[in-house]
Amino acid sequence: MVDIKATEVDEALHPKFDDEQRQRVLERRKAMDDLLEKECIGKYKIELLFSYSRSLRNPTAGALSVWESGAKLHGGGDAKVYFCPGRVRGVNDCEHVIPADNANFGHCLCPGCGTVWEAQYVLGEVMGRYTMQTWAEILLKYYQILDHNADIYIKQPKSDIRAAARAEQEKQLKGDKLNVVRAGMRKVIYPLKRIIADTSAGADLYTQFHTLLKS
């Protein structure tokens, strides 16, 4: 781990960016943030992908990841974001989100604690086998880390994608079976606009997330 000033980090991460290019990036980001705020769309997307055999009572395998809405520098699409591993690695108490713009050339600058991490150490997914209660707690934790500014996507394939992948390998079906599984993906969206409306009416966030996961 190396601690250096943010200005020095900026030069290290973007050596080919001149002042004009940096300004254009900042202007695009601000325009995107203003649009998202105007439309009441989350700046981030939390995606929680469950295995096809999700259980409402027993622990279920899943993976949580976060994406920054419309943040790719070429002007379209979502960008994967990461989280500071400071707390996990026992270096500090930081778990701040690391935007896509802060990652480059194999290093990531945490805007929370100012630490520059090698990309292999930052956290990109939360994976495990937990009950819906625990998944609701994890969902709430990362929603709070993202400053309550995220749409939530719950996804679950209707059949076992691993079995489809094995069938693909055995029969060389050129993606036919996997495409069927992907097309049949069950998706539930809890948009920021609705989250704000529900909590403004007095709803408890944990209860709302737990109910969402049980739906």
C-alpha positions in Angstrom: 0.0 0.0 0.0 1.2 3.5 -0.9 -0.2 6.8 0.3 0.4 9.8 -1.9 -1.4 13.1 -2.6 -4.4 13.0 -4.9 -2.8 15.4 -7.4 0.2 13.1 -7.7 -2.1 10.1 -8.0 -4.1 11.8 -10.8 -0.9 12.3 -12.8 0.1 8.7 -12.2 -3.3 7.2 -13.2 -3.8 9.5 -16.2 -0.4 10.4 -17.7 -1.8 10.8 -21.2 -4.7 13.1 -20.1 -4.0 16.8 -20.6 -6.0 19.6 -18.8 -8.4 19.9 -21.7 -9.2 16.2 -21.8 -9.7 16.1 -18.0 -12.0 19.1 -18.2 -14.1 17.3 -20.9 -14.4 14.2 -18.7 -15.5 16.3 -15.7 -18.1 18.1 -17.8 -19.5 14.9 -19.1 -19.7 13.5 -15.6 -21.4 16.6 -14.3 -23.9 16.5 -17.2 -24.6 12.9 -16.5 -25.1 13.5 -12.8 -27.4 16.4 -13.5 -29.5 14.3 -15.9 -29.7 11.4 -13.4 -30.8 13.7 -10.6 -33.4 15.4 -12.8 -34.9 12.1 -13.9 -34.6 10.7 -10.3 -32.5 7.8 -11.6 -29.8 6.3 -9.3 -26.2 7.3 -10.0 -25.4 3.7 -9.3 -27.0 0.3 -10.0 -26.7 -2.4 -7.4 -27.1 -5.8 -9.1 -27.7 -8.9 -7.0 -27.6 -12.1 -8.9 -28.9 -15.3 -7.3 -28.5 -18.9 -8.3 -31.5 -20.5 -10.0 -32.3 -22.5 -6.8 -32.9 -19.4 -4.6 -34.6 -20.3 -1.3 -36.6 -18.0 0.9 -35.6 -19.9 4.1 -32.2 -21.5 3.5 -28.9 -19.9 2.5 -28.7 -19.1 -1.2 -25.6 -18.5 -3.3 -25.4 -15.0 -4.8 -23.2 -12.2 -6.1 -23.6 -8.5 -5.5 -21.9 -6.0 -7.8 -22.2 -2.2 -8.4 -22.2 -0.2 -11.7 -22.0 3.5 -12.3 -24.8 4.7 -14.6 -23.6 6.0 -17.9 -20.1 6.5 -16.6 -17.9 5.1 -19.4 -15.6 7.7 -20.8 -16.8 7.1 -24.4 -20.1 8.5 -23.4 -22.4 5.5 -23.0 -23.0 2.4 -20.9 -22.5 1.6 -17.3 -19.1 1.2 -15.7 -18.1 -1.3 -13.0 -17.2 0.3 -9.7 -15.1 -1.0 -6.8 -14.8 -0.5 -3.1 -11.9 0.4 -0.9 -10.5 -2.7 0.9 -9.1 -0.6 3.8 -11.5 -2.1 6.4 -11.3 -5.7 5.0 -7.5 -5.6 5.0 -7.2 -4.0 8.4 -5.4 -0.9 7.1 -8.1 1.7 8.1 -11.9 1.9 8.4 -12.6 2.9 4.8 -15.1 1.1 2.5 -15.7 4.0 0.1 -16.8 3.5 -3.4 -14.1 3.9 -6.0 -15.5 5.4 -9.2 -14.5 4.1 -12.7 -12.5 7.3 -13.4 -10.3 6.6 -10.4 -9.1 3.3 -11.8 -6.4 3.0 -14.4 -3.1 1.3 -15.3 -3.6 -1.4 -12.7 -4.2 1.0 -9.7 -7.2 2.5 -8.0 -7.4 5.7 -6.0 -9.9 5.7 -3.1 -11.5 9.2 -2.8 -12.4 8.4 0.8 -9.0 7.7 2.4 -6.7 8.8 -0.4 -5.0 5.4 -0.7 -3.8 4.1 -4.0 -4.4 0.3 -4.2 -3.3 -2.2 -6.7 -6.3 -3.3 -8.7 -6.0 -6.9 -7.4 -6.8 -5.7 -3.9 -10.0 -3.6 -4.4 -13.4 -5.2 -3.9 -15.6 -5.8 -6.9 -18.2 -8.3 -5.8 -19.7 -9.6 -2.6 -20.2 -13.3 -3.1 -21.4 -15.9 -0.7 -24.2 -18.2 0.4 -26.6 -16.3 2.8 -30.2 -16.3 4.0 -32.5 -13.6 2.5 -32.2 -11.7 5.9 -28.4 -11.5 5.5 -28.6 -10.6 1.9 -31.0 -7.8 2.9 -28.4 -6.5 5.4 -25.7 -6.6 2.8 -27.9 -4.8 0.3 -28.7 -2.1 2.9 -25.0 -1.7 3.8 -23.9 -1.0 0.2 -26.9 1.2 -0.5 -25.8 3.3 2.4 -22.2 3.4 1.2 -23.5 4.7 -2.1 -25.2 7.6 -0.3 -28.7 6.2 -0.9 -28.3 6.9 -4.6 -28.8 3.7 -6.4 -31.4 1.6 -8.3 -31.5 -2.0 -7.3 -31.7 -5.0 -9.7 -32.4 -8.5 -8.5 -31.7 -11.2 -11.1 -32.2 -14.9 -11.1 -32.0 -17.4 -14.0 -35.0 -19.7 -14.2 -32.8 -22.7 -14.9 -29.3 -23.9 -14.0 -26.8 -22.0 -16.1 -24.1 -24.4 -15.2 -26.0 -27.3 -16.7 -26.6 -25.3 -19.8 -22.9 -24.5 -20.0 -22.0 -28.2 -19.8 -24.6 -29.0 -22.5 -23.0 -26.4 -24.7 -19.6 -27.9 -24.3 -20.8 -31.4 -25.0 -23.0 -30.7 -28.0 -21.3 -27.5 -29.3 -24.6 -25.8 -29.7 -23.1 -22.3 -30.4 -24.8 -20.6 -27.5 -28.3 -21.9 -28.1 -28.9 -23.3 -24.6 -27.1 -20.4 -22.8 -29.1 -17.9 -24.7 -32.3 -19.6 -23.6 -31.2 -19.3 -20.0 -30.2 -15.7 -20.3 -33.5 -14.8 -22.1 -35.4 -16.4 -19.3 -33.6 -14.4 -16.6 -36.1 -13.3 -13.9 -35.5 -9.6 -13.0 -37.0 -7.4 -10.4 -36.1 -3.7 -10.3 -36.5 -1.4 -7.3 -35.8 2.1 -8.7 -34.5 5.0 -6.7 -37.7 7.0 -7.4 -39.8 4.3 -5.7 -37.3 3.8 -2.8 -37.6 7.5 -2.1 -41.4 7.5 -2.2 -41.6 4.4 0.1 -39.1 5.8 2.7 -40.8 9.2 2.6 -44.0 7.5 3.5 -42.3 6.0 6.6 -41.1 2.6 5.3 -38.1 1.0 6.8 -35.3 0.4 4.3 -34.2 -3.0 5.7 -37.8 -4.2 5.7 -38.3 -3.0 2.2 -35.2 -4.8 0.9 -36.1 -8.0 2.8 -39.6 -7.9 1.2 -38.0 -7.3 -2.2 -35.7 -10.3 -1.8 -38.7 -12.5 -0.8 -40.8 -11.5 -3.8 
